[in-house]
Structures are given as structure tokens and as C-alpha cells.
Amino acid sequence: MPLAATGELIGAAAGTRGAVAAFNIITLEHVEAVIAGAESVDAPVVLQISENAVRFRYGRLLPLARAAAAAAERATVPVALHLDHVQSDDLLRQAPGAGFSSVMYDAARLPYEENLAATRAAADWAHGQGLWIEAELGQIGGKDGAPPLDAHAPGARTDPAQARAFVADAGVDGLAVAIGSAHAMTTRTATLDHGLLKRLAAALDVPLVLHGSSGVPDPQLRAAVAGGISKVNIGTALNIAMTGAVREFLASRPEAVDSRTYLGVGREAMARTVARLIRVLRGD
């Protein structure tokens, strides 16, 4: 089917107090696994390509983006493309021509006023191109010369009043909030601040996004969706599944040299992880 629009998928999920799963992809195996997993549970899904993934692919966006779009168009469930954690304005401007319907513009590393100005400019441009835009806001440092605190640093939290002002002034369509998760966690030990999430949901009239969801236990993921999260970003969990499966395969078959054998095992492991996590988010 044709590429879906991220904003429409998120809006539909938010309307039913649900959440769309958004998986970060690095290889074609990731693409195929995410789509296969989503198809197996009959759920829409978002494929995300981060600026870091583009850097890994020699700085070229189109090869992976076009492969993802081609696979998405042959899927039996709605699939959207999202450009994730974009800091480069040059990369941002490649999004419309590469099949993306949404971007996450990441200026959260900057002091508040600079973050706001950069995000507002990105939002104005994105909306002119028909893109849905997400931003991120955590606990902002910068006082007394201290650097801003990354939204996923230990202890970082998004202030509801500040978030409300930021969304209104920046004009973004969705906001990633810092409520206790962290990027690249390999253990599922994060503890979310569900009281803060409730206050954020009450203060904001745009969909809320949870980053770093691989480190969040299943019960807390379900509670986050029930509490107002409408988009759940997942990346590391796929890499854990793929690497573990490939490592086990090669350890038991040291003579193996055909990359299709172990990449196939890794792809299957990722697809199972995708299906399982979508079921968790749906409350199955």
C-alpha cells in the first residue's frame, strides 16, 4: 500500500488512547524485520532513520530511505517513514524528497532560547513542506554557565509549564518528553515518572513521544501508553535481538561463511521482538 503519514498514524492512535510503535532501522534486515513483525500482528508501524544511521551509511540518506520506502509500499499494514534526531539542517531538507512524512528535529542540546529558535525555524520550514515535526525537551540547564542537561541524562525531566510554552512558541506537532527513560539502554530497568507524565498530558495538546523505550519494562510501557504517550521509539531492543541471535548462530556453527544464514536468523529475531513489543503497547 502507499506510504502512510506519520502524523495520521499518531493521531489515530492518540484518539483511542493507544500508541504507534516506531522502530529505528540501520540495515535492510531491520526494515524487513520491522515490517514482518508488524504484519504478523496486523499493526501500523513507523520506520525511523536517525542522523546517526545516515552517518553510518557514509552520510547518504537515499539508499536506506528508498529501500525502506520500497518495502513499505509492499507491506500489508500502514508503514510511515520518519527522520529521527536530526541536527543537521542539510539533512532536514532532504526529508521530503526521500519519502519522509515526519521529522524529529533535535536541538535539545542547546540552551532553552536557542533550542526554541532553532526548533521554530525548523517547524516553519517543515510545515511548508507538509511534514509533521517532533521536538524534544528535557530539563534545561545553562544556569551559571552550566551546559544544558541532555533530555535523557540521569535525572532529566521535562517541566510541564515550560513544555507548554515551548510547544506553543515553537509550533511543533509532537513532543518527546523526559520522564525517566534513556537512549541505548541494554537492560530494561528504567523507572518512568508516571505522575509527571500525567501532568504533561494535561498541560499539552500535542501527542507525547517516549524515547529510549528499549530500557523500559513491559508494565511501564503499558502504563505510559495509558498515561498519554502516543508514539514509542524503539531501537536498541532490535540490535540486542539481532546481535544475540547472530552471536549464538556463529558460536554453534563456526564453519558458517554465508552471511544470509546468520543475517536471516538475526532478521527473524528482530521480527519476533517487533511483534512482541507491539502487543505490549496494545495491551494484548
Steps between C-alpha positions, in 0.01 A plus 500: 500500500615864464723646770298607803534840666656493846275777629188311395616180668580685822174694491299182458685334787461802728127505427465154651750553786744272318850541363682436175826304521788670319808287438844631406650326199864467394509221240260347249461212746364749753251630243376155408483385862296799615250461219476122545447540873233766452323291236496197729293695756311712244620836631615827340862589560753778451845439353752749638838594355714706735774743412742255661379225266551730202853571622564125520386465140779733385281804550256395227130503582346380175622137474342390828203735468412374153536139608273568799243675281499217247446242775233715667303532178478120479390457861153382597485747790544880500868597520635854533854639475638732767837679502622484860723718719593742224749767596624584150287748308639355178370155594167648607452645155551162336198351678214588262676369191594173671147390592483620860175640635648604834821607671627529856709815519745474789624828642457383861877527557473879477402747771125559508478817291733360234311170497175690456629721219656210307194280544261776400696560179504126427126473568417790270702339220363150565138615500562675170599160362202318651710322764386410852773611743602371842735670744652408835512685829657388823629680805685799365826597666713798409472679833818657627684391187412131538429315174144394418404159636426245231137392505606140569769567757444340840254711693387706201130580499272711282327784683128517404474880506817542298387230256167673446673829419755325277237319293295817457799714403677243281186376324600133503252217449633256760735511798744240631500532877761404757328290767770252595599300191841516336640426159705185431405313818582128477317414823129555552534677832376853429241638740259748348348792689133432428385789718703739287362339184147564625581868556663528158199341330272744675717800410556424131264463206748325268590129496774395742791280397711263711863460395735235635220247535724193466600544865143521631336184645176377344266610783641850491467519122133408533455759773673765290259441212204511738643823643514684169801389296397473133829406331754258646853502356692170507846433364743322730260210559528408133877510510507284812276243330699496177844490660402229746354278232798547267748440782326177603479378141869560427610352831323174417605503134857631482530371143220730374605763246180575306376825649142419396487222758582708803338822377182301443508376859558856620214631290261240641601588856434869434160423346400306812610791717297744291187286527542451873548868576205605286284256694628650824410851388153384394445329834453158338 
